[in-house]
Amino acid sequence: MKKDPFVICPFCQGKGPLSESLTAQSNQNVIFTCTQCQESIRNIETSKGK
Ligand SMILES: [Zn+2]
């Protein structure tokens, strides 16, 4: 029973499953796309600094 974490959209405040909202690119960028309003944010910086 794996529970999907939810993310809250900064545009519409809607909740969506993390696995459906985030798309990882091969260049390590992550694109967030809201499942509710379809707004998207590119090039999210990961907080994992080296
Ligand atoms: Zn939204």
mmCIF file of the protein (N, C-alpha, C, O) and its ligand, coordinates in Angstrom:
data_MODEL
# 
_entry.id   MODEL 
# 
loop_
_entity.id 
_entity.type 
_entity.pdbx_number_of_molecules 
1 polymer     1 
2 non-polymer 1 
# 
_entity_poly.entity_id                      1 
_entity_poly.type                           'polypeptide(L)' 
_entity_poly.nstd_linkage                   no 
_entity_poly.nstd_monomer                   no 
_entity_poly.pdbx_seq_one_letter_code       MKKDPFVICPFCQGKGPLSESLTAQSNQNVIFTCTQCQESIRNIETSKGK 
_entity_poly.pdbx_seq_one_letter_code_can   MKKDPFVICPFCQGKGPLSESLTAQSNQNVIFTCTQCQESIRNIETSKGK 
_entity_poly.pdbx_strand_id                 A 
# 
loop_
_entity_poly_seq.entity_id 
_entity_poly_seq.num 
_entity_poly_seq.mon_id 
_entity_poly_seq.hetero 
1 1  MET n 
1 2  LYS n 
1 3  LYS n 
1 4  ASP n 
1 5  PRO n 
1 6  PHE n 
1 7  VAL n 
1 8  ILE n 
1 9  CYS n 
1 10 PRO n 
1 11 PHE n 
1 12 CYS n 
1 13 GLN n 
1 14 GLY n 
1 15 LYS n 
1 16 GLY n 
1 17 PRO n 
1 18 LEU n 
1 19 SER n 
1 20 GLU n 
1 21 SER n 
1 22 LEU n 
1 23 THR n 
1 24 ALA n 
1 25 GLN n 
1 26 SER n 
1 27 ASN n 
1 28 GLN n 
1 29 ASN n 
1 30 VAL n 
1 31 ILE n 
1 32 PHE n 
1 33 THR n 
1 34 CYS n 
1 35 THR n 
1 36 GLN n 
1 37 CYS n 
1 38 GLN n 
1 39 GLU n 
1 40 SER n 
1 41 ILE n 
1 42 ARG n 
1 43 ASN n 
1 44 ILE n 
1 45 GLU n 
1 46 THR n 
1 47 SER n 
1 48 LYS n 
1 49 GLY n 
1 50 LYS n 
# 
loop_
_struct_asym.id 
_struct_asym.entity_id 
A 1 
B 2 
# 
loop_
_chem_comp.id 
_chem_comp.type 
_chem_comp.mon_nstd_flag 
ALA 'L-peptide linking' y 
ARG 'L-peptide linking' y 
ASN 'L-peptide linking' y 
ASP 'L-peptide linking' y 
CYS 'L-peptide linking' y 
GLN 'L-peptide linking' y 
GLU 'L-peptide linking' y 
GLY 'peptide linking'   y 
ILE 'L-peptide linking' y 
LEU 'L-peptide linking' y 
LYS 'L-peptide linking' y 
MET 'L-peptide linking' y 
PHE 'L-peptide linking' y 
PRO 'L-peptide linking' y 
SER 'L-peptide linking' y 
THR 'L-peptide linking' y 
VAL 'L-peptide linking' y 
ZN  non-polymer         . 
# 
_pdbx_entity_nonpoly.entity_id   2 
_pdbx_entity_nonpoly.name        ? 
_pdbx_entity_nonpoly.comp_id     ZN 
# 
_pdbx_nonpoly_scheme.asym_id         B 
_pdbx_nonpoly_scheme.entity_id       2 
_pdbx_nonpoly_scheme.mon_id          ZN 
_pdbx_nonpoly_scheme.ndb_seq_num     1 
_pdbx_nonpoly_scheme.pdb_seq_num     101 
_pdbx_nonpoly_scheme.auth_seq_num    101 
_pdbx_nonpoly_scheme.pdb_mon_id      ZN 
_pdbx_nonpoly_scheme.auth_mon_id     ZN 
_pdbx_nonpoly_scheme.pdb_strand_id   A 
_pdbx_nonpoly_scheme.pdb_ins_code    . 
# 
loop_
_atom_site.group_PDB 
_atom_site.id 
_atom_site.type_symbol 
_atom_site.label_atom_id 
_atom_site.label_alt_id 
_atom_site.label_comp_id 
_atom_site.label_asym_id 
_atom_site.label_entity_id 
_atom_site.label_seq_id 
_atom_site.pdbx_PDB_ins_code 
_atom_site.Cartn_x 
_atom_site.Cartn_y 
_atom_site.Cartn_z 
_atom_site.occupancy 
_atom_site.B_iso_or_equiv 
_atom_site.pdbx_formal_charge 
_atom_site.auth_seq_id 
_atom_site.auth_comp_id 
_atom_site.auth_asym_id 
_atom_site.auth_atom_id 
_atom_site.pdbx_PDB_model_num 
ATOM   1   N  N  . MET A 1 1  ? 0.832  -1.199 0.000   1.00 0.00 ? 1   MET A N  1 
ATOM   2   C  CA . MET A 1 1  ? 0.000  0.000  0.000   1.00 0.00 ? 1   MET A CA 1 
ATOM   3   C  C  . MET A 1 1  ? 0.865  1.246  0.000   1.00 0.00 ? 1   MET A C  1 
ATOM   4   O  O  . MET A 1 1  ? 1.181  1.800  1.053   1.00 0.00 ? 1   MET A O  1 
ATOM   5   N  N  . LYS A 1 2  ? 1.224  1.656  -1.132  1.00 0.00 ? 2   LYS A N  1 
ATOM   6   C  CA . LYS A 1 2  ? 2.066  2.831  -1.234  1.00 0.00 ? 2   LYS A CA 1 
ATOM   7   C  C  . LYS A 1 2  ? 1.185  4.052  -1.460  1.00 0.00 ? 2   LYS A C  1 
ATOM   8   O  O  . LYS A 1 2  ? 0.377  4.099  -2.387  1.00 0.00 ? 2   LYS A O  1 
ATOM   9   N  N  . LYS A 1 3  ? 1.359  5.014  -0.603  1.00 0.00 ? 3   LYS A N  1 
ATOM   10  C  CA . LYS A 1 3  ? 0.519  6.198  -0.716  1.00 0.00 ? 3   LYS A CA 1 
ATOM   11  C  C  . LYS A 1 3  ? 1.241  7.283  -1.503  1.00 0.00 ? 3   LYS A C  1 
ATOM   12  O  O  . LYS A 1 3  ? 2.391  7.621  -1.220  1.00 0.00 ? 3   LYS A O  1 
ATOM   13  N  N  . ASP A 1 4  ? 0.556  7.806  -2.472  1.00 0.00 ? 4   ASP A N  1 
ATOM   14  C  CA . ASP A 1 4  ? 1.137  8.860  -3.283  1.00 0.00 ? 4   ASP A CA 1 
ATOM   15  C  C  . ASP A 1 4  ? 1.096  10.180 -2.526  1.00 0.00 ? 4   ASP A C  1 
ATOM   16  O  O  . ASP A 1 4  ? 0.039  10.575 -2.034  1.00 0.00 ? 4   ASP A O  1 
ATOM   17  N  N  . PRO A 1 5  ? 2.210  10.857 -2.425  1.00 0.00 ? 5   PRO A N  1 
ATOM   18  C  CA . PRO A 1 5  ? 2.185  12.188 -1.828  1.00 0.00 ? 5   PRO A CA 1 
ATOM   19  C  C  . PRO A 1 5  ? 1.484  13.173 -2.760  1.00 0.00 ? 5   PRO A C  1 
ATOM   20  O  O  . PRO A 1 5  ? 1.479  13.002 -3.979  1.00 0.00 ? 5   PRO A O  1 
ATOM   21  N  N  . PHE A 1 6  ? 0.909  14.179 -2.178  1.00 0.00 ? 6   PHE A N  1 
ATOM   22  C  CA . PHE A 1 6  ? 0.207  15.178 -2.979  1.00 0.00 ? 6   PHE A CA 1 
ATOM   23  C  C  . PHE A 1 6  ? 0.997  16.476 -3.021  1.00 0.00 ? 6   PHE A C  1 
ATOM   24  O  O  . PHE A 1 6  ? 1.717  16.822 -2.085  1.00 0.00 ? 6   PHE A O  1 
ATOM   25  N  N  . VAL A 1 7  ? 0.843  17.174 -4.117  1.00 0.00 ? 7   VAL A N  1 
ATOM   26  C  CA . VAL A 1 7  ? 1.432  18.500 -4.214  1.00 0.00 ? 7   VAL A CA 1 
ATOM   27  C  C  . VAL A 1 7  ? 0.305  19.503 -4.390  1.00 0.00 ? 7   VAL A C  1 
ATOM   28  O  O  . VAL A 1 7  ? -0.739 19.199 -4.967  1.00 0.00 ? 7   VAL A O  1 
ATOM   29  N  N  . ILE A 1 8  ? 0.538  20.697 -3.884  1.00 0.00 ? 8   ILE A N  1 
ATOM   30  C  CA . ILE A 1 8  ? -0.467 21.747 -4.014  1.00 0.00 ? 8   ILE A CA 1 
ATOM   31  C  C  . ILE A 1 8  ? -0.022 22.738 -5.080  1.00 0.00 ? 8   ILE A C  1 
ATOM   32  O  O  . ILE A 1 8  ? 1.087  23.272 -5.032  1.00 0.00 ? 8   ILE A O  1 
ATOM   33  N  N  . CYS A 1 9  ? -0.888 22.967 -6.022  1.00 0.00 ? 9   CYS A N  1 
ATOM   34  C  CA . CYS A 1 9  ? -0.584 23.876 -7.123  1.00 0.00 ? 9   CYS A CA 1 
ATOM   35  C  C  . CYS A 1 9  ? -0.529 25.318 -6.623  1.00 0.00 ? 9   CYS A C  1 
ATOM   36  O  O  . CYS A 1 9  ? -1.447 25.771 -5.940  1.00 0.00 ? 9   CYS A O  1 
ATOM   37  N  N  . PRO A 1 10 ? 0.538  26.041 -6.958  1.00 0.00 ? 10  PRO A N  1 
ATOM   38  C  CA . PRO A 1 10 ? 0.642  27.450 -6.544  1.00 0.00 ? 10  PRO A CA 1 
ATOM   39  C  C  . PRO A 1 10 ? -0.319 28.350 -7.314  1.00 0.00 ? 10  PRO A C  1 
ATOM   40  O  O  . PRO A 1 10 ? -0.539 29.496 -6.920  1.00 0.00 ? 10  PRO A O  1 
ATOM   41  N  N  . PHE A 1 11 ? -0.884 27.856 -8.389  1.00 0.00 ? 11  PHE A N  1 
ATOM   42  C  CA . PHE A 1 11 ? -1.782 28.684 -9.205  1.00 0.00 ? 11  PHE A CA 1 
ATOM   43  C  C  . PHE A 1 11 ? -3.221 28.566 -8.737  1.00 0.00 ? 11  PHE A C  1 
ATOM   44  O  O  . PHE A 1 11 ? -3.887 29.575 -8.503  1.00 0.00 ? 11  PHE A O  1 
ATOM   45  N  N  . CYS A 1 12 ? -3.701 27.343 -8.599  1.00 0.00 ? 12  CYS A N  1 
ATOM   46  C  CA . CYS A 1 12 ? -5.122 27.158 -8.282  1.00 0.00 ? 12  CYS A CA 1 
ATOM   47  C  C  . CYS A 1 12 ? -5.327 26.530 -6.907  1.00 0.00 ? 12  CYS A C  1 
ATOM   48  O  O  . CYS A 1 12 ? -6.462 26.320 -6.479  1.00 0.00 ? 12  CYS A O  1 
ATOM   49  N  N  . GLN A 1 13 ? -4.239 26.233 -6.225  1.00 0.00 ? 13  GLN A N  1 
ATOM   50  C  CA . GLN A 1 13 ? -4.290 25.615 -4.898  1.00 0.00 ? 13  GLN A CA 1 
ATOM   51  C  C  . GLN A 1 13 ? -4.891 24.214 -4.920  1.00 0.00 ? 13  GLN A C  1 
ATOM   52  O  O  . GLN A 1 13 ? -5.220 23.650 -3.877  1.00 0.00 ? 13  GLN A O  1 
ATOM   53  N  N  . GLY A 1 14 ? -5.026 23.667 -6.108  1.00 0.00 ? 14  GLY A N  1 
ATOM   54  C  CA . GLY A 1 14 ? -5.577 22.318 -6.213  1.00 0.00 ? 14  GLY A CA 1 
ATOM   55  C  C  . GLY A 1 14 ? -4.543 21.271 -5.863  1.00 0.00 ? 14  GLY A C  1 
ATOM   56  O  O  . GLY A 1 14 ? -3.343 21.477 -6.047  1.00 0.00 ? 14  GLY A O  1 
ATOM   57  N  N  . LYS A 1 15 ? -5.014 20.155 -5.362  1.00 0.00 ? 15  LYS A N  1 
ATOM   58  C  CA . LYS A 1 15 ? -4.094 19.074 -5.011  1.00 0.00 ? 15  LYS A CA 1 
ATOM   59  C  C  . LYS A 1 15 ? -4.040 18.040 -6.125  1.00 0.00 ? 15  LYS A C  1 
ATOM   60  O  O  . LYS A 1 15 ? -5.048 17.695 -6.740  1.00 0.00 ? 15  LYS A O  1 
ATOM   61  N  N  . GLY A 1 16 ? -2.840 17.568 -6.356  1.00 0.00 ? 16  GLY A N  1 
ATOM   62  C  CA . GLY A 1 16 ? -2.686 16.506 -7.350  1.00 0.00 ? 16  GLY A CA 1 
ATOM   63  C  C  . GLY A 1 16 ? -1.634 15.527 -6.885  1.00 0.00 ? 16  GLY A C  1 
ATOM   64  O  O  . GLY A 1 16 ? -0.736 15.899 -6.129  1.00 0.00 ? 16  GLY A O  1 
ATOM   65  N  N  . PRO A 1 17 ? -1.726 14.294 -7.316  1.00 0.00 ? 17  PRO A N  1 
ATOM   66  C  CA . PRO A 1 17 ? -0.723 13.304 -6.941  1.00 0.00 ? 17  PRO A CA 1 
ATOM   67  C  C  . PRO A 1 17 ? 0.648  13.686 -7.492  1.00 0.00 ? 17  PRO A C  1 
ATOM   68  O  O  . PRO A 1 17 ? 0.789  14.096 -8.644  1.00 0.00 ? 17  PRO A O  1 
ATOM   69  N  N  . LEU A 1 18 ? 1.617  13.542 -6.661  1.00 0.00 ? 18  LEU A N  1 
ATOM   70  C  CA . LEU A 1 18 ? 2.975  13.946 -7.024  1.00 0.00 ? 18  LEU A CA 1 
ATOM   71  C  C  . LEU A 1 18 ? 3.465  13.233 -8.283  1.00 0.00 ? 18  LEU A C  1 
ATOM   72  O  O  . LEU A 1 18 ? 4.097  13.842 -9.146  1.00 0.00 ? 18  LEU A O  1 
ATOM   73  N  N  . SER A 1 19 ? 3.171  11.965 -8.376  1.00 0.00 ? 19  SER A N  1 
ATOM   74  C  CA . SER A 1 19 ? 3.676  11.185 -9.506  1.00 0.00 ? 19  SER A CA 1 
ATOM   75  C  C  . SER A 1 19 ? 3.073  11.640 -10.824 1.00 0.00 ? 19  SER A C  1 
ATOM   76  O  O  . SER A 1 19 ? 3.671  11.445 -11.882 1.00 0.00 ? 19  SER A O  1 
ATOM   77  N  N  . GLU A 1 20 ? 1.879  12.251 -10.767 1.00 0.00 ? 20  GLU A N  1 
ATOM   78  C  CA . GLU A 1 20 ? 1.243  12.718 -11.998 1.00 0.00 ? 20  GLU A CA 1 
ATOM   79  C  C  . GLU A 1 20 ? 1.576  14.168 -12.288 1.00 0.00 ? 20  GLU A C  1 
ATOM   80  O  O  . GLU A 1 20 ? 1.395  14.638 -13.411 1.00 0.00 ? 20  GLU A O  1 
ATOM   81  N  N  . SER A 1 21 ? 2.059  14.874 -11.288 1.00 0.00 ? 21  SER A N  1 
ATOM   82  C  CA . SER A 1 21 ? 2.278  16.302 -11.441 1.00 0.00 ? 21  SER A CA 1 
ATOM   83  C  C  . SER A 1 21 ? 3.711  16.636 -11.838 1.00 0.00 ? 21  SER A C  1 
ATOM   84  O  O  . SER A 1 21 ? 3.976  17.655 -12.476 1.00 0.00 ? 21  SER A O  1 
ATOM   85  N  N  . LEU A 1 22 ? 4.615  15.767 -11.452 1.00 0.00 ? 22  LEU A N  1 
ATOM   86  C  CA . LEU A 1 22 ? 6.011  16.062 -11.738 1.00 0.00 ? 22  LEU A CA 1 
ATOM   87  C  C  . LEU A 1 22 ? 6.552  15.145 -12.824 1.00 0.00 ? 22  LEU A C  1 
ATOM   88  O  O  . LEU A 1 22 ? 6.334  13.933 -12.812 1.00 0.00 ? 22  LEU A O  1 
ATOM   89  N  N  . THR A 1 23 ? 7.261  15.754 -13.757 1.00 0.00 ? 23  THR A N  1 
ATOM   90  C  CA . THR A 1 23 ? 7.898  14.977 -14.809 1.00 0.00 ? 23  THR A CA 1 
ATOM   91  C  C  . THR A 1 23 ? 9.394  15.259 -14.771 1.00 0.00 ? 23  THR A C  1 
ATOM   92  O  O  . THR A 1 23 ? 9.824  16.404 -14.908 1.00 0.00 ? 23  THR A O  1 
ATOM   93  N  N  . ALA A 1 24 ? 10.158 14.234 -14.589 1.00 0.00 ? 24  ALA A N  1 
ATOM   94  C  CA . ALA A 1 24 ? 11.602 14.404 -14.553 1.00 0.00 ? 24  ALA A CA 1 
ATOM   95  C  C  . ALA A 1 24 ? 12.168 14.311 -15.958 1.00 0.00 ? 24  ALA A C  1 
ATOM   96  O  O  . ALA A 1 24 ? 11.852 13.397 -16.720 1.00 0.00 ? 24  ALA A O  1 
ATOM   97  N  N  . GLN A 1 25 ? 13.002 15.267 -16.276 1.00 0.00 ? 25  GLN A N  1 
ATOM   98  C  CA . GLN A 1 25 ? 13.634 15.274 -17.586 1.00 0.00 ? 25  GLN A CA 1 
ATOM   99  C  C  . GLN A 1 25 ? 14.993 14.604 -17.507 1.00 0.00 ? 25  GLN A C  1 
ATOM   100 O  O  . GLN A 1 25 ? 15.563 14.437 -16.429 1.00 0.00 ? 25  GLN A O  1 
ATOM   101 N  N  . SER A 1 26 ? 15.493 14.230 -18.656 1.00 0.00 ? 26  SER A N  1 
ATOM   102 C  CA . SER A 1 26 ? 16.776 13.536 -18.690 1.00 0.00 ? 26  SER A CA 1 
ATOM   103 C  C  . SER A 1 26 ? 17.920 14.442 -18.273 1.00 0.00 ? 26  SER A C  1 
ATOM   104 O  O  . SER A 1 26 ? 18.971 13.976 -17.835 1.00 0.00 ? 26  SER A O  1 
ATOM   105 N  N  . ASN A 1 27 ? 17.701 15.752 -18.416 1.00 0.00 ? 27  ASN A N  1 
ATOM   106 C  CA . ASN A 1 27 ? 18.744 16.693 -18.009 1.00 0.00 ? 27  ASN A CA 1 
ATOM   107 C  C  . ASN A 1 27 ? 18.601 17.095 -16.544 1.00 0.00 ? 27  ASN A C  1 
ATOM   108 O  O  . ASN A 1 27 ? 19.171 18.090 -16.096 1.00 0.00 ? 27  ASN A O  1 
ATOM   109 N  N  . GLN A 1 28 ? 17.837 16.310 -15.823 1.00 0.00 ? 28  GLN A N  1 
ATOM   110 C  CA . GLN A 1 28 ? 17.663 16.478 -14.382 1.00 0.00 ? 28  GLN A CA 1 
ATOM   111 C  C  . GLN A 1 28 ? 16.792 17.656 -14.007 1.00 0.00 ? 28  GLN A C  1 
ATOM   112 O  O  . GLN A 1 28 ? 16.648 17.970 -12.825 1.00 0.00 ? 28  GLN A O  1 
ATOM   113 N  N  . ASN A 1 29 ? 16.213 18.308 -14.988 1.00 0.00 ? 29  ASN A N  1 
ATOM   114 C  CA . ASN A 1 29 ? 15.211 19.305 -14.660 1.00 0.00 ? 29  ASN A CA 1 
ATOM   115 C  C  . ASN A 1 29 ? 13.898 18.604 -14.352 1.00 0.00 ? 29  ASN A C  1 
ATOM   116 O  O  . ASN A 1 29 ? 13.655 17.481 -14.794 1.00 0.00 ? 29  ASN A O  1 
ATOM   117 N  N  . VAL A 1 30 ? 13.074 19.274 -13.603 1.00 0.00 ? 30  VAL A N  1 
ATOM   118 C  CA . VAL A 1 30 ? 11.776 18.713 -13.266 1.00 0.00 ? 30  VAL A CA 1 
ATOM   119 C  C  . VAL A 1 30 ? 10.701 19.699 -13.698 1.00 0.00 ? 30  VAL A C  1 
ATOM   120 O  O  . VAL A 1 30 ? 10.799 20.897 -13.430 1.00 0.00 ? 30  VAL A O  1 
ATOM   121 N  N  . ILE A 1 31 ? 9.696  19.197 -14.356 1.00 0.00 ? 31  ILE A N  1 
ATOM   122 C  CA . ILE A 1 31 ? 8.592  20.049 -14.772 1.00 0.00 ? 31  ILE A CA 1 
ATOM   123 C  C  . ILE A 1 31 ? 7.354  19.705 -13.953 1.00 0.00 ? 31  ILE A C  1 
ATOM   124 O  O  . ILE A 1 31 ? 6.934  18.551 -13.874 1.00 0.00 ? 31  ILE A O  1 
ATOM   125 N  N  . PHE A 1 32 ? 6.794  20.731 -13.354 1.00 0.00 ? 32  PHE A N  1 
ATOM   126 C  CA . PHE A 1 32 ? 5.553  20.549 -12.620 1.00 0.00 ? 32  PHE A CA 1 
ATOM   127 C  C  . PHE A 1 32 ? 4.386  20.936 -13.523 1.00 0.00 ? 32  PHE A C  1 
ATOM   128 O  O  . PHE A 1 32 ? 4.362  22.027 -14.092 1.00 0.00 ? 32  PHE A O  1 
ATOM   129 N  N  . THR A 1 33 ? 3.435  20.045 -13.644 1.00 0.00 ? 33  THR A N  1 
ATOM   130 C  CA . THR A 1 33 ? 2.217  20.361 -14.390 1.00 0.00 ? 33  THR A CA 1 
ATOM   131 C  C  . THR A 1 33 ? 1.019  20.050 -13.516 1.00 0.00 ? 33  THR A C  1 
ATOM   132 O  O  . THR A 1 33 ? 0.844  18.924 -13.048 1.00 0.00 ? 33  THR A O  1 
ATOM   133 N  N  . CYS A 1 34 ? 0.192  21.075 -13.303 1.00 0.00 ? 34  CYS A N  1 
ATOM   134 C  CA . CYS A 1 34 ? -0.971 20.899 -12.452 1.00 0.00 ? 34  CYS A CA 1 
ATOM   135 C  C  . CYS A 1 34 ? -2.004 20.008 -13.134 1.00 0.00 ? 34  CYS A C  1 
ATOM   136 O  O  . CYS A 1 34 ? -2.312 20.188 -14.312 1.00 0.00 ? 34  CYS A O  1 
ATOM   137 N  N  . THR A 1 35 ? -2.527 19.058 -12.392 1.00 0.00 ? 35  THR A N  1 
ATOM   138 C  CA . THR A 1 35 ? -3.524 18.162 -12.964 1.00 0.00 ? 35  THR A CA 1 
ATOM   139 C  C  . THR A 1 35 ? -4.898 18.824 -13.001 1.00 0.00 ? 35  THR A C  1 
ATOM   140 O  O  . THR A 1 35 ? -5.821 18.314 -13.638 1.00 0.00 ? 35  THR A O  1 
ATOM   141 N  N  . GLN A 1 36 ? -5.032 19.957 -12.321 1.00 0.00 ? 36  GLN A N  1 
ATOM   142 C  CA . GLN A 1 36 ? -6.323 20.633 -12.259 1.00 0.00 ? 36  GLN A CA 1 
ATOM   143 C  C  . GLN A 1 36 ? -6.436 21.748 -13.290 1.00 0.00 ? 36  GLN A C  1 
ATOM   144 O  O  . GLN A 1 36 ? -7.401 21.805 -14.053 1.00 0.00 ? 36  GLN A O  1 
ATOM   145 N  N  . CYS A 1 37 ? -5.438 22.641 -13.308 1.00 0.00 ? 37  CYS A N  1 
ATOM   146 C  CA . CYS A 1 37 ? -5.548 23.820 -14.177 1.00 0.00 ? 37  CYS A CA 1 
ATOM   147 C  C  . CYS A 1 37 ? -4.552 23.774 -15.338 1.00 0.00 ? 37  CYS A C  1 
ATOM   148 O  O  . CYS A 1 37 ? -4.541 24.654 -16.198 1.00 0.00 ? 37  CYS A O  1 
ATOM   149 N  N  . GLN A 1 38 ? -3.718 22.732 -15.346 1.00 0.00 ? 38  GLN A N  1 
ATOM   150 C  CA . GLN A 1 38 ? -2.772 22.508 -16.444 1.00 0.00 ? 38  GLN A CA 1 
ATOM   151 C  C  . GLN A 1 38 ? -1.669 23.558 -16.523 1.00 0.00 ? 38  GLN A C  1 
ATOM   152 O  O  . GLN A 1 38 ? -0.928 23.606 -17.505 1.00 0.00 ? 38  GLN A O  1 
ATOM   153 N  N  . GLU A 1 39 ? -1.559 24.385 -15.515 1.00 0.00 ? 39  GLU A N  1 
ATOM   154 C  CA . GLU A 1 39 ? -0.426 25.304 -15.490 1.00 0.00 ? 39  GLU A CA 1 
ATOM   155 C  C  . GLU A 1 39 ? 0.848  24.491 -15.261 1.00 0.00 ? 39  GLU A C  1 
ATOM   156 O  O  . GLU A 1 39 ? 0.823  23.428 -14.641 1.00 0.00 ? 39  GLU A O  1 
ATOM   157 N  N  . SER A 1 40 ? 1.937  25.007 -15.764 1.00 0.00 ? 40  SER A N  1 
ATOM   158 C  CA . SER A 1 40 ? 3.171  24.255 -15.577 1.00 0.00 ? 40  SER A CA 1 
ATOM   159 C  C  . SER A 1 40 ? 4.324  25.171 -15.206 1.00 0.00 ? 40  SER A C  1 
ATOM   160 O  O  . SER A 1 40 ? 4.354  26.346 -15.570 1.00 0.00 ? 40  SER A O  1 
ATOM   161 N  N  . ILE A 1 41 ? 5.256  24.610 -14.483 1.00 0.00 ? 41  ILE A N  1 
ATOM   162 C  CA . ILE A 1 41 ? 6.456  25.337 -14.100 1.00 0.00 ? 41  ILE A CA 1 
ATOM   163 C  C  . ILE A 1 41 ? 7.653  24.511 -14.558 1.00 0.00 ? 41  ILE A C  1 
ATOM   164 O  O  . ILE A 1 41 ? 7.750  23.316 -14.281 1.00 0.00 ? 41  ILE A O  1 
ATOM   165 N  N  . ARG A 1 42 ? 8.540  25.164 -15.249 1.00 0.00 ? 42  ARG A N  1 
ATOM   166 C  CA . ARG A 1 42 ? 9.716  24.453 -15.728 1.00 0.00 ? 42  ARG A CA 1 
ATOM   167 C  C  . ARG A 1 42 ? 10.920 24.764 -14.862 1.00 0.00 ? 42  ARG A C  1 
ATOM   168 O  O  . ARG A 1 42 ? 10.954 25.725 -14.093 1.00 0.00 ? 42  ARG A O  1 
ATOM   169 N  N  . ASN A 1 43 ? 11.894 23.906 -15.030 1.00 0.00 ? 43  ASN A N  1 
ATOM   170 C  CA . ASN A 1 43 ? 13.194 24.128 -14.407 1.00 0.00 ? 43  ASN A CA 1 
ATOM   171 C  C  . ASN A 1 43 ? 13.105 24.369 -12.901 1.00 0.00 ? 43  ASN A C  1 
ATOM   172 O  O  . ASN A 1 43 ? 13.686 25.315 -12.370 1.00 0.00 ? 43  ASN A O  1 
ATOM   173 N  N  . ILE A 1 44 ? 12.391 23.523 -12.254 1.00 0.00 ? 44  ILE A N  1 
ATOM   174 C  CA . ILE A 1 44 ? 12.349 23.586 -10.807 1.00 0.00 ? 44  ILE A CA 1 
ATOM   175 C  C  . ILE A 1 44 ? 13.717 23.200 -10.267 1.00 0.00 ? 44  ILE A C  1 
ATOM   176 O  O  . ILE A 1 44 ? 14.282 22.168 -10.629 1.00 0.00 ? 44  ILE A O  1 
ATOM   177 N  N  . GLU A 1 45 ? 14.227 24.041 -9.403  1.00 0.00 ? 45  GLU A N  1 
ATOM   178 C  CA . GLU A 1 45 ? 15.530 23.713 -8.836  1.00 0.00 ? 45  GLU A CA 1 
ATOM   179 C  C  . GLU A 1 45 ? 15.353 22.764 -7.673  1.00 0.00 ? 45  GLU A C  1 
ATOM   180 O  O  . GLU A 1 45 ? 14.583 23.021 -6.748  1.00 0.00 ? 45  GLU A O  1 
ATOM   181 N  N  . THR A 1 46 ? 16.055 21.700 -7.734  1.00 0.00 ? 46  THR A N  1 
ATOM   182 C  CA . THR A 1 46 ? 15.986 20.758 -6.623  1.00 0.00 ? 46  THR A CA 1 
ATOM   183 C  C  . THR A 1 46 ? 16.827 21.294 -5.479  1.00 0.00 ? 46  THR A C  1 
ATOM   184 O  O  . THR A 1 46 ? 17.855 21.937 -5.688  1.00 0.00 ? 46  THR A O  1 
ATOM   185 N  N  . SER A 1 47 ? 16.377 21.021 -4.290  1.00 0.00 ? 47  SER A N  1 
ATOM   186 C  CA . SER A 1 47 ? 17.068 21.550 -3.123  1.00 0.00 ? 47  SER A CA 1 
ATOM   187 C  C  . SER A 1 47 ? 18.289 20.703 -2.771  1.00 0.00 ? 47  SER A C  1 
ATOM   188 O  O  . SER A 1 47 ? 19.022 21.004 -1.829  1.00 0.00 ? 47  SER A O  1 
ATOM   189 N  N  . LYS A 1 48 ? 18.487 19.658 -3.534  1.00 0.00 ? 48  LYS A N  1 
ATOM   190 C  CA . LYS A 1 48 ? 19.642 18.803 -3.267  1.00 0.00 ? 48  LYS A CA 1 
ATOM   191 C  C  . LYS A 1 48 ? 20.883 19.396 -3.874  1.00 0.00 ? 48  LYS A C  1 
ATOM   192 O  O  . LYS A 1 48 ? 21.236 19.090 -5.013  1.00 0.00 ? 48  LYS A O  1 
ATOM   193 N  N  . GLY A 1 49 ? 21.533 20.227 -3.134  1.00 0.00 ? 49  GLY A N  1 
ATOM   194 C  CA . GLY A 1 49 ? 22.789 20.783 -3.625  1.00 0.00 ? 49  GLY A CA 1 
ATOM   195 C  C  . GLY A 1 49 ? 23.900 19.781 -3.404  1.00 0.00 ? 49  GLY A C  1 
ATOM   196 O  O  . GLY A 1 49 ? 23.778 18.862 -2.594  1.00 0.00 ? 49  GLY A O  1 
ATOM   197 N  N  . LYS A 1 50 ? 24.977 19.969 -4.130  1.00 0.00 ? 50  LYS A N  1 
ATOM   198 C  CA . LYS A 1 50 ? 26.054 19.019 -3.962  1.00 0.00 ? 50  LYS A CA 1 
ATOM   199 C  C  . LYS A 1 50 ? 27.107 19.596 -3.017  1.00 0.00 ? 50  LYS A C  1 
ATOM   200 O  O  . LYS A 1 50 ? 28.113 18.942 -2.739  1.00 0.00 ? 50  LYS A O  1 
HETATM 201 ZN ZN . ZN  B 2 .  ? -3.421 24.300 -10.699 1.00 0.00 2 101 ZN  A ZN 1 
# 
